[in-house]
Amino acid sequence: MIFADLSSFLGHSVFNNTGVGRRNIYMLTVSELQDFADRIERSVKRLEDRCTNYGLVDRWLDNQEIMQLLKISSRTLQSYRDQGILPFSKLGDGTSKFYYKASQVEELLERNLSAHP
């Protein structure tokens, strides 16, 4: 949602507006500023919810993305698949196109987290 000016976002038709040159200076009360912050917070939450609902948060990564992310070779990645270390999805027969959920890659890294260097 884009607002033409601050007053439409705050729901005020007119409040203390002083023009200086080409700029407008808006003077807000503390309660108006808090309302503004609350509305921005709600807008961000709605945006995050939309991203989650459309699967943008937990996306599918292909072989190349996984190898770059983990800095591993294709042979190591194949070994992870063969040993069941990293769950995957494969499309079609005879293809080498595999996909991995980003959240499962993160879980793998969390499981192998070490406090030692």
Secondary structure, DSSP 8 states (H G I E B T S, - for coil): ---SSHHHHHT-S---EEEETTEEEE---HHHHHHHHHHHHHHHHHHHHHHHHTT-SS-EEEHHHHHHHHT--HHHHHHHHHTTSS--EE-SSS---EEEEHHHHHHHHHHT--S--
